[in-house]
Amino acid sequence: TSRWKRNDRFPECLACDGTATKEHHFMQTWCRGKKQFESETLCMDCHMFSWRSYSDPDFMLPEEYDKVRWEKMVRDKAAADAGADA
């Protein structure tokens, strides 16, 4: 833990409310202006881990965004073809 840094945004331990925490894990992802993050800290007082995460409601990873886009294109093409046949 000597190389772990403090998370100044969330310094409190969720178990004991202590502030002697070190960040064990942090990952942040931005995609098309939306964000998602996860953070895990270790409290040096009670030795418990605290996990926090957040995701914007309409956050999508690039592969999820592309899947939705392609599915919509397929639906629109099928609807256009069905309309041309009628």
NORNOR-V746079 format. One record per backbone hydrogen bond with DSSP energy under -1.0 kcal/mol. NH is the residue of the N-H (numbers start at 1). CO is the residue of the C=O. If there is no record, write none. Layout:
nh	co
NH	CO
NH	CO
This chain:
nh	co
13	18
17	13
21	19
22	42
23	5
24	40
25	40
27	38
29	36
31	34
34	31
36	29
37	54
38	27
39	52
40	25
41	50
42	22
43	48
44	20
47	43
50	41
52	39
54	37
56	35
59	56
65	61
66	62
67	63
68	64
69	65
70	66
71	67
72	68
73	69
74	70
75	71
76	72
77	73
78	74
79	75
80	76
81	77
82	78
83	79
84	80
85	81
86	82
